[in-house]
Amino acid sequence: MTNDFLAGAISMGYAIAALMFLKFWRRTREGLFLAFSAAFLLLGLNQALLTFTRVPVEERSSLYLIRLAAFMLIILAFWVKNRRASIDKRQ
């Protein structure tokens, strides 16, 4: 029961972080904030699915693909941001 409560708190924390980054994106229209918002939403979804589906530990590997997608989204957002900055620097 305590583990479920803590997992819910972690999911809520991810959701709050996603909403904060969404607020920053609405204010600045910077794509990096939108990517962070989507990544934190995916991380919260992953945590919620791990809790609610009650999948045994040995069979959770497919659920971790959601976490991989979140981290790949962050890496891609940084790559795009740095690439755009280097192109602007050349001009």
VENLIN-V870630 format. One record per helix or strand of 3 or more residues. SS is the DSSP state (helix for helix, strand for strand). FROM is the first residue (numbers start at 0). LEN is the number of residues. Records with the same first field share a line. If there is no record, write none. Layout:
SS->FROM-LEN / FROM-LEN
This chain:
helix->1-27 / 30-22 / 56-3 / 63-27
